[in-house]
Amino acid sequence: MKAFPLAMAASMALAGAALAGGIQGRVTNEDGSPRAGATVSVKGYHQSTTTDANGYYTLRMPPQVGGARVNVYINGAFAVNCLVPPGDANSTVEITMVRR
């Protein structure tokens, strides 16, 4: 499978109590427009989700997910991954796709 010609910039912040164990965030293009239909998964877990029309996603995960990697796939091809902050299962991972 051919890799997407994209790099990523990801900013991560701890989420509040709104998410009861999981990862949430948004995938956008470099111009800030939402990336709908991107598949988001956590390496080592058999769970994934797809971003909505506004680029948002939510994955419910067990507490030990901190320190794992979030993978993003665009049109079935691997695009990027980034580290979930260790020590907290309630994380927000915002991902901006940037063309190389």
VENNOR-V906727 format. One record per pair of residues at least 12 apart in sequence whose ideal C-beta (glycine too) atoms are under 7 Angstrom apart, sorted by the first residue. I is the first residue (numbers start at 0). J is the second residue. If there is no record, write none. Layout:
i,j
I,J
I,J
This chain:
i,j
0,76
0,77
1,76
2,76
2,77
3,73
3,76
3,78
4,98
4,99
5,78
5,79
5,96
5,97
5,98
5,99
6,97
6,99
7,79
7,81
7,94
7,95
7,96
7,97
8,95
8,97
9,81
9,92
9,93
9,94
10,93
11,84
11,90
11,91
11,92
12,91
13,84
13,87
13,89
13,90
14,89
14,90
14,91
18,89
20,59
20,60
20,61
20,62
20,88
20,89
21,57
21,58
21,59
21,60
21,88
21,89
22,41
22,58
22,60
22,64
22,69
22,83
22,90
22,92
23,56
23,57
23,91
24,56
24,91
24,92
24,93
24,94
25,54
25,55
25,93
26,39
26,50
26,54
26,56
26,71
26,94
26,96
27,54
27,95
28,96
29,95
29,96
29,97
29,98
33,52
33,53
33,54
34,50
34,54
34,96
35,50
35,51
35,52
35,54
36,49
36,50
37,49
37,50
37,71
37,72
37,73
38,72
39,56
39,58
39,69
39,71
40,70
41,58
41,60
41,64
41,67
41,69
42,67
42,68
42,70
42,80
43,67
44,60
46,58
60,88
61,88
62,88
64,83
64,88
65,83
65,84
65,85
65,86
65,87
65,88
66,83
66,85
67,83
68,80
68,81
68,82
69,81
69,83
69,92
71,94
78,96
79,94
81,94
